[in-house]
Amino acid sequence: MSNTKNTSQSQRSQDAPARKPSSEHSPEDTEGDDIEQEDTGRRTEHRQAHRRRPSTMDVLRGARAQLQELTGMSAENVSSFEQTEDGWALEVEVLELSRVPDTMSLMASYQVELDPDGELTGYRRVRRYERGRADAHRQGGR
């Protein structure tokens, strides 16, 4: 007397076609694989080419956060920005030294450069001033 059970798992394994070991692939098998790999590569390139660029506000917020992390100083605001061929150029106002009264605090303007994705690629301080001081305005070319 035979004691065999016909479970769904054993049934599936009996119905499934036998797989060839990888060394026994026919030329038709590898041709399909090549086409599938090329299609996958094209989809990846397409996704990368059309991935979402950060919005202007995302770039500005990210620039402040990155500069603050690098310098350890509070980046208070972005006073100017523009999109360039290489990414973004910004000027960020930073609190360098807090004083009392606050109008005597020492501020600085930093020129910040970002790549097209909003990653900081360089920065430099271009000006220092007291918070309460206005820029000197030139009149008549003096």
DSSP file (Angstrom, degrees, kcal/mol; ACC not computed):
  #  RESIDUE AA STRUCTURE BP1 BP2  ACC     N-H-->O    O-->H-N    N-H-->O    O-->H-N    TCO  KAPPA ALPHA  PHI   PSI    X-CA   Y-CA   Z-CA
    1    1 A M              0   0    0      0, 0.0     2,-0.4     0, 0.0     0, 0.0   0.000 360.0 360.0 360.0 136.0    0.0    0.0    0.0
    2    2 A S        -     0   0    0      2,-0.1     2,-0.6     1,-0.0     0, 0.0  -0.757 360.0-156.7 -98.1 138.5    1.4    3.4   -0.9
    3    3 A N        +     0   0    0     -2,-0.4     2,-0.4     2,-0.0    -1,-0.0  -0.747  35.9 144.4-115.7  82.6    1.2    6.3    1.4
    4    4 A T        -     0   0    0     -2,-0.6     2,-0.4     2,-0.0    -2,-0.1  -0.940  33.9-153.1-122.0 143.6    1.4    9.5   -0.7
    5    5 A K        -     0   0    0     -2,-0.4     2,-1.0     2,-0.0    -2,-0.0  -0.926  10.0-146.0-111.9 139.0   -0.3   12.8   -0.3
    6    6 A N        +     0   0    0     -2,-0.4     2,-0.1     4,-0.1    -2,-0.0  -0.718  30.8 178.0-103.8  80.7   -1.1   15.0   -3.2
    7    7 A T     >  -     0   0    0     -2,-1.0     4,-2.3     1,-0.1     5,-0.2  -0.338  43.2-109.8 -79.4 165.1   -0.6   18.5   -1.6
    8    8 A S  H  > S+     0   0    0      1,-0.2     4,-2.3     2,-0.2     5,-0.1   0.854 118.7  53.2 -63.8 -32.9   -1.0   21.7   -3.6
    9    9 A Q  H  > S+     0   0    0      2,-0.2     4,-2.1     1,-0.2    -1,-0.2   0.939 110.9  43.8 -68.2 -45.6    2.8   22.3   -3.3
   10   10 A S  H  > S+     0   0    0      1,-0.2     4,-1.6     2,-0.2    -2,-0.2   0.859 112.4  54.6 -68.2 -32.2    3.7   18.9   -4.7
   11   11 A Q  H  X S+     0   0    0     -4,-2.3     4,-2.0     2,-0.2    -1,-0.2   0.924 107.9  49.1 -64.5 -44.1    1.1   19.4   -7.4
   12   12 A R  H  X S+     0   0    0     -4,-2.3     4,-2.1     1,-0.2    -2,-0.2   0.910 110.0  51.0 -62.0 -41.6    2.6   22.7   -8.4
   13   13 A S  H  < S+     0   0    0     -4,-2.1    -1,-0.2     1,-0.2    -2,-0.2   0.837 110.5  49.6 -67.5 -29.9    6.1   21.2   -8.6
   14   14 A Q  H  < S+     0   0    0     -4,-1.6    -1,-0.2     1,-0.2    -2,-0.2   0.856 114.4  44.7 -73.8 -33.7    4.8   18.4  -10.7
   15   15 A D  H  < S+     0   0    0     -4,-2.0    -2,-0.2    -5,-0.1    -1,-0.2   0.765  93.8  93.1 -80.6 -26.4    3.0   20.8  -13.1
   16   16 A A  S  < S-     0   0    0     -4,-2.1     2,-0.1    -5,-0.2     3,-0.1  -0.422  83.8-111.6 -71.8 140.7    5.9   23.3  -13.4
   17   17 A P        -     0   0    0      0, 0.0     2,-0.1     0, 0.0    -1,-0.1  -0.422  39.5 -99.3 -69.3 147.1    8.3   22.8  -16.3
   18   18 A A        -     0   0    0     -2,-0.1     2,-0.4     1,-0.1    -5,-0.0  -0.447  36.7-130.4 -67.7 137.2   11.8   21.7  -15.3
   19   19 A R        -     0   0    0     -2,-0.1    -1,-0.1    -3,-0.1     3,-0.1  -0.713  16.5-127.7 -90.7 138.8   14.3   24.6  -15.2
   20   20 A K        -     0   0    0     -2,-0.4     5,-0.1     1,-0.1    -1,-0.0  -0.593  29.4-104.2 -79.8 143.9   17.6   24.2  -17.0
   21   21 A P    >   -     0   0    0      0, 0.0     3,-2.5     0, 0.0    -1,-0.1  -0.350  38.8-105.5 -60.2 153.6   20.8   24.9  -15.1
   22   22 A S  G >  S+     0   0    0      1,-0.3     3,-1.1     2,-0.2    -2,-0.1   0.765 120.1  60.6 -57.4 -27.1   22.3   28.2  -16.1
   23   23 A S  G 3  S+     0   0    0      1,-0.2    -1,-0.3     0, 0.0    -3,-0.0   0.648 100.4  56.5 -75.2 -12.4   25.0   26.5  -18.0
   24   24 A E  G <  S+     0   0    0     -3,-2.5    -1,-0.2     2,-0.0    -2,-0.2   0.193  73.7 136.2-104.7  16.8   22.4   24.9  -20.3
   25   25 A H    <   -     0   0    0     -3,-1.1    -3,-0.0    -4,-0.1     0, 0.0  -0.390  49.5-133.8 -64.9 138.4   20.6   28.1  -21.5
   26   26 A S    >>  -     0   0    0      1,-0.1     4,-1.5    -2,-0.1     3,-0.6  -0.477  26.5-103.9 -84.1 163.8   19.9   28.1  -25.2
   27   27 A P  H 3> S+     0   0    0      0, 0.0     4,-1.8     0, 0.0     5,-0.1   0.835 122.4  58.0 -57.4 -33.1   20.7   31.2  -27.3
   28   28 A E  H 3> S+     0   0    0      1,-0.2     4,-1.6     2,-0.2     5,-0.1   0.888 103.5  53.3 -64.8 -37.0   17.0   32.1  -27.3
   29   29 A D  H <> S+     0   0    0     -3,-0.6     4,-1.5     1,-0.2    -1,-0.2   0.928 110.8  44.3 -63.3 -46.2   17.0   32.2  -23.5
   30   30 A T  H  X S+     0   0    0     -4,-1.5     4,-2.4     1,-0.2    -1,-0.2   0.819 106.9  60.6 -71.9 -30.0   19.9   34.7  -23.3
   31   31 A E  H  X S+     0   0    0     -4,-1.8     4,-2.0     1,-0.2    -1,-0.2   0.916 105.0  48.5 -62.1 -42.5   18.5   36.9  -26.0
   32   32 A G  H  X S+     0   0    0     -4,-1.6     4,-2.2     1,-0.2    -1,-0.2   0.887 110.3  51.8 -63.1 -39.7   15.3   37.5  -24.0
   33   33 A D  H  X S+     0   0    0     -4,-1.5     4,-2.5     2,-0.2    -2,-0.2   0.906 108.2  51.5 -63.1 -42.2   17.5   38.3  -20.9
   34   34 A D  H  X S+     0   0    0     -4,-2.4     4,-2.3     1,-0.2    -2,-0.2   0.910 110.4  48.2 -62.6 -42.2   19.5   40.8  -23.0
   35   35 A I  H  X S+     0   0    0     -4,-2.0     4,-2.3     1,-0.2    -1,-0.2   0.911 111.5  50.3 -64.7 -41.5   16.4   42.6  -24.2
   36   36 A E  H  X S+     0   0    0     -4,-2.2     4,-2.3     1,-0.2    -2,-0.2   0.903 110.8  49.1 -63.9 -40.6   15.0   42.7  -20.6
   37   37 A Q  H  X S+     0   0    0     -4,-2.5     4,-2.4     2,-0.2    -2,-0.2   0.902 111.1  49.7 -65.4 -41.1   18.2   44.2  -19.3
   38   38 A E  H  X S+     0   0    0     -4,-2.3     4,-2.2     2,-0.2    -2,-0.2   0.913 111.2  49.4 -62.9 -42.1   18.3   46.9  -22.1
   39   39 A D  H  X S+     0   0    0     -4,-2.3     4,-2.1     1,-0.2    -2,-0.2   0.911 111.0  49.4 -63.8 -42.5   14.7   47.8  -21.3
   40   40 A T  H  X S+     0   0    0     -4,-2.3     4,-2.2     1,-0.2    -1,-0.2   0.903 110.1  51.5 -62.8 -41.7   15.4   48.1  -17.6
   41   41 A G  H  X S+     0   0    0     -4,-2.4     4,-2.4     1,-0.2    -2,-0.2   0.896 109.4  50.0 -61.8 -41.5   18.5   50.3  -18.3
   42   42 A R  H  X S+     0   0    0     -4,-2.2     4,-2.4     1,-0.2    -1,-0.2   0.897 109.9  50.4 -65.3 -40.0   16.3   52.6  -20.5
   43   43 A R  H  X S+     0   0    0     -4,-2.1     4,-2.5     2,-0.2    -2,-0.2   0.907 110.6  49.6 -64.7 -40.8   13.7   52.9  -17.8
   44   44 A T  H  X S+     0   0    0     -4,-2.2     4,-2.4     2,-0.2    -2,-0.2   0.932 112.0  47.7 -63.5 -46.2   16.4   53.8  -15.2
   45   45 A E  H  X S+     0   0    0     -4,-2.4     4,-2.4     1,-0.2    -2,-0.2   0.904 111.7  51.2 -60.1 -41.9   17.9   56.4  -17.5
   46   46 A H  H  X S+     0   0    0     -4,-2.4     4,-1.7     2,-0.2    -2,-0.2   0.923 110.4  48.3 -62.5 -45.1   14.5   57.9  -18.2
   47   47 A R  H  < S+     0   0    0     -4,-2.5     4,-0.2     1,-0.2    -1,-0.2   0.909 112.8  48.3 -62.2 -42.2   13.7   58.1  -14.5
   48   48 A Q  H >< S+     0   0    0     -4,-2.4     3,-0.8     1,-0.2    -1,-0.2   0.891 111.0  50.3 -66.2 -38.6   17.0   59.8  -13.7
   49   49 A A  H 3< S+     0   0    0     -4,-2.4    -1,-0.2     1,-0.2    -2,-0.2   0.824 119.9  36.4 -68.4 -30.5   16.5   62.3  -16.6
   50   50 A H  T 3< S+     0   0    0     -4,-1.7    -1,-0.2    -5,-0.2    -2,-0.2   0.168  83.0 135.4-110.2  17.7   13.0   63.2  -15.4
   51   51 A R    <   -     0   0    0     -3,-0.8     2,-0.2    -4,-0.2    -3,-0.1  -0.331  68.9 -86.9 -66.7 154.1   13.5   63.0  -11.6
   52   52 A R        -     0   0    0      1,-0.1    -1,-0.1     3,-0.0    -2,-0.1  -0.408  37.8-141.6 -67.7 123.8   12.0   65.9   -9.7
   53   53 A R        -     0   0    0     -2,-0.2    64,-0.1     1,-0.1    -1,-0.1  -0.584  33.2 -98.4 -77.3 147.1   14.2   68.9   -9.4
   54   54 A P        -     0   0    0      0, 0.0    -1,-0.1     0, 0.0    64,-0.1  -0.369  40.2-111.9 -66.7 147.9   13.9   70.6   -6.0
   55   55 A S     >  -     0   0    0      1,-0.1     4,-2.3    -3,-0.1     5,-0.2  -0.285  29.5-104.6 -71.7 165.2   11.6   73.7   -5.9
   56   56 A T  H  > S+     0   0    0      1,-0.2     4,-2.5     2,-0.2     5,-0.2   0.915 123.2  50.2 -56.8 -44.9   13.1   77.1   -5.3
   57   57 A M  H  > S+     0   0    0      1,-0.2     4,-2.6     2,-0.2     5,-0.3   0.882 108.6  52.0 -64.6 -37.9   11.9   77.2   -1.7
   58   58 A D  H  > S+     0   0    0      2,-0.2     4,-2.5     1,-0.2    -1,-0.2   0.912 110.6  49.1 -62.5 -41.2   13.5   73.7   -1.1
   59   59 A V  H  X S+     0   0    0     -4,-2.3     4,-2.5     2,-0.2    -2,-0.2   0.932 112.6  46.9 -63.1 -46.7   16.8   75.0   -2.5
   60   60 A L  H  X S+     0   0    0     -4,-2.5     4,-2.0     2,-0.2    -2,-0.2   0.927 114.8  45.3 -64.2 -45.9   16.7   78.1   -0.3
   61   61 A R  H  X S+     0   0    0     -4,-2.6     4,-2.3     1,-0.2    -1,-0.2   0.923 114.3  49.7 -62.6 -43.4   15.8   76.2    2.9
   62   62 A G  H  X S+     0   0    0     -4,-2.5     4,-2.7    -5,-0.3    -2,-0.2   0.882 108.1  53.0 -63.5 -39.2   18.4   73.6    2.1
   63   63 A A  H  X S+     0   0    0     -4,-2.5     4,-2.6     2,-0.2     5,-0.2   0.930 110.1  47.7 -63.1 -45.6   21.1   76.2    1.5
   64   64 A R  H  X S+     0   0    0     -4,-2.0     4,-2.5     1,-0.2    -2,-0.2   0.935 114.0  47.1 -59.7 -46.9   20.5   77.8    4.9
   65   65 A A  H  X S+     0   0    0     -4,-2.3     4,-2.2     1,-0.2    -2,-0.2   0.910 113.5  47.4 -64.1 -42.9   20.5   74.5    6.7
   66   66 A Q  H  X S+     0   0    0     -4,-2.7     4,-2.2     2,-0.2    -1,-0.2   0.915 113.7  47.2 -65.9 -43.1   23.7   73.3    5.0
   67   67 A L  H  X S+     0   0    0     -4,-2.6     4,-2.7    -5,-0.2     5,-0.4   0.914 112.1  50.5 -64.6 -42.3   25.5   76.5    5.7
   68   68 A Q  H  X S+     0   0    0     -4,-2.5     4,-2.2    -5,-0.2    -1,-0.2   0.905 111.0  49.0 -62.3 -41.5   24.4   76.6    9.3
   69   69 A E  H  < S+     0   0    0     -4,-2.2    -1,-0.2    -5,-0.2    -2,-0.2   0.897 114.7  44.7 -65.4 -40.1   25.6   73.0    9.7
   70   70 A L  H  < S+     0   0    0     -4,-2.2    -2,-0.2     1,-0.2    -1,-0.2   0.893 124.6  30.8 -72.1 -40.7   29.0   73.7    8.2
   71   71 A T  H  < S-     0   0    0     -4,-2.7    -2,-0.2     2,-0.2    -3,-0.2   0.714  92.6-133.9 -93.1 -22.1   29.7   77.0   10.0
   72   72 A G     <  +     0   0    0     -4,-2.2     2,-0.3    -5,-0.4    -3,-0.1   0.573  69.2 117.0  76.1   8.6   27.9   76.4   13.3
   73   73 A M  S    S-     0   0    0     -6,-0.4     2,-0.5    -5,-0.2    -1,-0.3  -0.794  76.3 -97.1-110.5 153.7   26.4   79.9   13.0
   74   74 A S  E     -A   95   0A   0     21,-0.7    21,-2.7    -2,-0.3     2,-0.8  -0.556  28.2-149.8 -74.0 115.7   22.7   80.8   12.6
   75   75 A A  E     -A   94   0A   0     -2,-0.5    19,-0.2    19,-0.2     3,-0.1  -0.778  18.8-178.3 -84.6 109.6   21.8   81.4    9.0
   76   76 A E  E     -     0   0A   0     17,-2.1     2,-0.3    -2,-0.8    -1,-0.2   0.901  50.9 -21.6 -84.6 -42.6   19.0   84.0    9.3
   77   77 A N  E     -A   93   0A   0     16,-1.2    16,-2.9   -13,-0.0     2,-0.6  -0.988  53.5-109.4-160.4 167.6   17.8   84.7    5.8
   78   78 A V  E     -A   92   0A   0     -2,-0.3    14,-0.2    14,-0.2     3,-0.1  -0.930  26.3-175.6-103.7 116.5   18.6   84.6    2.1
   79   79 A S  E     +     0   0A   0     12,-2.3     2,-0.3    -2,-0.6    13,-0.2   0.704  68.0   2.1 -90.2 -19.6   19.1   88.1    0.8
   80   80 A S  E     +A   91   0A   0     11,-1.3    11,-2.6     2,-0.0     2,-0.3  -0.977  61.6 173.2-159.7 153.8   19.5   87.2   -2.9
   81   81 A F  E     +A   90   0A   0     -2,-0.3     2,-0.3     9,-0.2     9,-0.2  -0.985   2.2 177.9-156.9 154.9   19.5   84.2   -5.1
   82   82 A E  E     -A   89   0A   0      7,-2.0     7,-2.6    -2,-0.3     2,-0.4  -0.974  31.1-117.1-156.2 148.8   19.6   83.3   -8.8
   83   83 A Q  E     -A   88   0A   0     -2,-0.3     5,-0.3     5,-0.2     2,-0.2  -0.742  38.3-172.5 -85.9 133.2   19.7   80.1  -10.9
   84   84 A T  E >   -A   87   0A   0      3,-2.5     3,-0.7    -2,-0.4    -1,-0.0  -0.602  41.4 -96.7-116.7 177.7   22.9   79.8  -12.9
   85   85 A E  T 3  S+     0   0    0      1,-0.2     3,-0.1    -2,-0.2    -1,-0.0   0.835 126.4  42.4 -62.2 -32.6   24.1   77.4  -15.6
   86   86 A D  T 3  S-     0   0    0     29,-0.1     2,-0.3    30,-0.0    -1,-0.2   0.434 130.1 -81.0 -96.7  -0.7   25.9   75.4  -12.9
   87   87 A G  E <  S-A   84   0A   0     -3,-0.7    -3,-2.5    28,-0.2     2,-0.3  -0.887  79.2 -18.6 145.1-112.1   23.1   75.4  -10.2
   88   88 A W  E     -AB  83 114A   0     26,-2.3    26,-2.6    -2,-0.3     2,-0.4  -0.976  38.7-158.6-138.5 147.5   22.3   78.2   -7.8
   89   89 A A  E     +AB  82 113A   0     -7,-2.6    -7,-2.0    -2,-0.3     2,-0.3  -0.999  24.5 171.5-125.9 127.7   24.1   81.3   -6.4
   90   90 A L  E     -AB  81 112A   0     22,-2.8    22,-2.9    -2,-0.4     2,-0.5  -0.897  30.4-143.0-132.4 159.3   22.8   82.8   -3.1
   91   91 A E  E     -AB  80 111A   0    -11,-2.6   -12,-2.3    -2,-0.3   -11,-1.3  -0.994  25.0-167.9-121.5 123.2   23.8   85.4   -0.6
   92   92 A V  E     -AB  78 110A   0     18,-2.8    18,-2.8    -2,-0.5     2,-0.5  -0.927  16.1-137.1-117.8 132.3   22.9   84.3    3.0
   93   93 A E  E     -AB  77 109A   0    -16,-2.9   -17,-2.1    -2,-0.4   -16,-1.2  -0.763  26.2-169.6 -89.9 129.4   22.9   86.5    6.1
   94   94 A V  E     -AB  75 108A   0     14,-3.1    14,-1.9    -2,-0.5     2,-0.8  -0.942  25.6-128.8-124.8 139.0   24.5   84.9    9.1
   95   95 A L  E     +AB  74 107A   0    -21,-2.7   -21,-0.7    -2,-0.4    12,-0.2  -0.785  31.8 171.8 -83.5 110.0   24.6   85.9   12.8
   96   96 A E  E     +     0   0A   0     10,-2.2     2,-0.3    -2,-0.8    11,-0.2   0.836  67.3  12.2 -89.7 -36.0   28.3   85.6   13.6
   97   97 A L  E     - B   0 106A   0      9,-2.0     9,-2.7   -24,-0.0     2,-0.4  -0.928  69.4-143.0-148.8 118.0   28.3   87.2   17.1
   98   98 A S        +     0   0    0     -2,-0.3     2,-0.3     7,-0.2     4,-0.1  -0.660  28.1 174.0 -83.4 132.0   25.3   87.9   19.3
   99   99 A R        -     0   0    0     -2,-0.4     6,-0.3     3,-0.2     5,-0.2  -0.883  31.8 -87.7-131.9 163.7   25.5   91.1   21.4
  100  100 A V  S    S+     0   0    0     -2,-0.3     2,-0.2     4,-0.1    -2,-0.0  -0.982 113.5  39.5-115.4 125.8   23.2   93.1   23.7
  101  101 A P  S >  S-     0   0    0      0, 0.0     3,-2.3     0, 0.0     4,-0.2   0.580  93.0-134.6 -71.2 161.3   21.5   95.2   22.4
  102  102 A D  G >  S+     0   0    0      1,-0.3     3,-1.9     2,-0.2    29,-0.2   0.765 100.8  69.9 -58.1 -28.3   20.7   93.0   19.4
  103  103 A T  G 3  S+     0   0    0      1,-0.3    29,-2.9    28,-0.1    -1,-0.3   0.669  96.2  54.9 -66.3 -14.2   21.3   95.9   17.0
  104  104 A M  G <  S+     0   0    0     -3,-2.3    -1,-0.3    27,-0.2    -2,-0.2   0.393  80.2 123.8 -97.7   2.5   25.0   95.6   17.9
  105  105 A S    <   -     0   0    0     -3,-1.9    26,-3.0    -6,-0.3     2,-0.6  -0.296  67.7-114.7 -62.1 147.5   25.2   91.9   16.9
  106  106 A L  E     -BC  97 130A   0     -9,-2.7   -10,-2.2    24,-0.2    -9,-2.0  -0.772  38.3-176.2 -91.4 121.9   27.8   91.1   14.3
  107  107 A M  E     -BC  95 129A   0     22,-3.7    22,-2.3    -2,-0.6     2,-0.3  -0.666   7.0-163.4-110.8 165.2   26.3   89.8   11.0
  108  108 A A  E     -BC  94 128A   0    -14,-1.9   -14,-3.1    20,-0.2     2,-0.5  -0.993  15.6-135.7-148.1 149.7   28.0   88.5    7.9
  109  109 A S  E     -BC  93 127A   0     18,-2.5    17,-3.1    -2,-0.3    18,-1.2  -0.924  22.5-163.7-104.2 129.8   26.9   87.9    4.3
  110  110 A Y  E     -BC  92 125A   0    -18,-2.8   -18,-2.8    -2,-0.5     2,-0.6  -0.950  15.1-139.6-115.8 132.9   28.0   84.6    2.7
  111  111 A Q  E     -BC  91 124A   0     13,-3.0    13,-1.8    -2,-0.5     2,-0.4  -0.814  28.0-167.5 -87.4 125.6   28.1   83.9   -1.0
  112  112 A V  E     -BC  90 123A   0    -22,-2.9   -22,-2.8    -2,-0.6     2,-0.4  -0.943  10.8-159.8-122.4 135.6   26.9   80.3   -1.4
  113  113 A E  E     -BC  89 122A   0      9,-3.1     8,-3.0    -2,-0.4     9,-1.4  -0.949  11.6-176.1-117.2 136.4   27.0   78.1   -4.5
  114  114 A L  E     -BC  88 120A   0    -26,-2.6   -26,-2.3    -2,-0.4     6,-0.2  -0.920  24.3-119.6-128.2 152.5   24.9   75.1   -5.0
  115  115 A D    >   -     0   0    0      4,-2.5     3,-2.3    -2,-0.3   -28,-0.2  -0.294  48.5 -87.7 -79.2 175.7   24.7   72.4   -7.7
  116  116 A P  T 3  S+     0   0    0      0, 0.0   -29,-0.1     0, 0.0    -1,-0.1   0.763 129.4  55.1 -58.7 -24.8   21.4   71.9   -9.7
  117  117 A D  T 3  S-     0   0    0      2,-0.1   -30,-0.1   -64,-0.1     0, 0.0   0.454 122.1-104.4 -87.9  -0.5   20.1   69.5   -7.0
  118  118 A G  S <  S+     0   0    0     -3,-2.3     2,-0.4     1,-0.3   -31,-0.0   0.595  71.5 144.2  91.1  11.3   20.6   72.1   -4.2
  119  119 A E        -     0   0    0      1,-0.1    -4,-2.5   -53,-0.0    -1,-0.3  -0.730  56.2-111.8 -87.3 131.7   23.7   70.5   -2.7
  120  120 A L  E     +C  114   0A   0     -2,-0.4    -6,-0.3    -6,-0.2     3,-0.1  -0.392  38.5 171.5 -64.3 129.0   26.2   73.1   -1.4
  121  121 A T  E     -     0   0A   0     -8,-3.0     2,-0.3     1,-0.4    -7,-0.2   0.537  63.0 -14.7-114.2 -14.2   29.4   73.1   -3.4
  122  122 A G  E     -C  113   0A   0     -9,-1.4    -9,-3.1     2,-0.0    -1,-0.4  -0.926  52.7-173.0-179.5 157.0   31.1   76.2   -1.9
  123  123 A Y  E     -C  112   0A   0     -2,-0.3     2,-0.3   -11,-0.2   -11,-0.2  -0.985   2.3-178.9-155.1 158.0   30.7   79.3    0.3
  124  124 A R  E     -C  111   0A   0    -13,-1.8   -13,-3.0    -2,-0.3     2,-0.4  -0.971  33.0-110.6-157.2 147.6   32.7   82.4    1.3
  125  125 A R  E     +C  110   0A   0     -2,-0.3   -15,-0.3   -15,-0.2     3,-0.1  -0.655  32.4 174.0 -79.4 131.9   32.1   85.4    3.6
  126  126 A V  E     +     0   0A   0    -17,-3.1     2,-0.3    -2,-0.4   -16,-0.2   0.560  61.3  12.4-113.9 -13.8   31.9   88.5    1.5
  127  127 A R  E     -C  109   0A   0    -18,-1.2   -18,-2.5     2,-0.0     2,-0.4  -0.967  52.0-158.8-164.0 144.2   31.0   91.1    4.1
  128  128 A R  E     +C  108   0A   0     -2,-0.3     2,-0.3   -20,-0.2   -20,-0.2  -0.968  26.4 152.5-123.9 145.7   30.7   91.7    7.9
  129  129 A Y  E     -C  107   0A   0    -22,-2.3   -22,-3.7    -2,-0.4     2,-0.3  -0.985  46.2 -94.4-162.2 162.1   28.6   94.4    9.6
  130  130 A E  E >   -C  106   0A   0     -2,-0.3     3,-1.9   -24,-0.2   -24,-0.2  -0.671  37.8-122.9 -82.7 142.3   26.7   95.3   12.7
  131  131 A R  T 3  S+     0   0    0    -26,-3.0   -27,-0.2    -2,-0.3   -28,-0.1   0.846 109.7  51.7 -54.9 -38.2   23.0   94.4   12.6
  132  132 A G  T 3  S+     0   0    0    -29,-2.9     2,-0.4   -27,-0.2    -1,-0.3   0.484  90.7  96.9 -81.0  -3.0   21.9   97.9   13.3
  133  133 A R    <   -     0   0    0     -3,-1.9     2,-0.2   -30,-0.2     3,-0.0  -0.724  63.8-143.9 -93.6 134.5   24.0   99.5   10.5
  134  134 A A        -     0   0    0     -2,-0.4    -4,-0.1     1,-0.1     2,-0.1  -0.613  33.0 -94.0 -88.0 154.7   22.6  100.3    7.1
  135  135 A D        -     0   0    0     -2,-0.2     2,-0.4     1,-0.1    -1,-0.1  -0.408  43.5-108.7 -63.4 143.1   24.7   99.9    3.9
  136  136 A A        -     0   0    0     -2,-0.1     2,-0.4    -3,-0.0    -1,-0.1  -0.630  33.9-144.1 -73.4 127.6   26.4  103.1    2.9
  137  137 A H        -     0   0    0     -2,-0.4     2,-0.4    -3,-0.0    -1,-0.0  -0.800   6.1-138.7 -96.9 134.2   24.8  104.4   -0.3
  138  138 A R        -     0   0    0     -2,-0.4     2,-0.4     3,-0.0     3,-0.1  -0.745  18.8-169.2 -90.8 137.4   26.9  106.1   -2.9
  139  139 A Q    >   +     0   0    0     -2,-0.4     3,-1.2     1,-0.1    -2,-0.0  -0.989  65.8   1.4-126.6 137.0   25.5  109.2   -4.6
  140  140 A G  T 3  S-     0   0    0     -2,-0.4    -1,-0.1     1,-0.2    -2,-0.0   0.761 123.0 -65.2  65.5  25.8   26.9  110.9   -7.6
  141  141 A G  T 3         0   0    0      1,-0.1    -1,-0.2    -3,-0.1    -3,-0.0   0.647 360.0 360.0  76.8  13.0   29.7  108.3   -8.2
  142  142 A R    <         0   0    0     -3,-1.2    -2,-0.1     0, 0.0    -1,-0.1   0.475 360.0 360.0 -79.4 360.0   31.6  109.2   -4.9
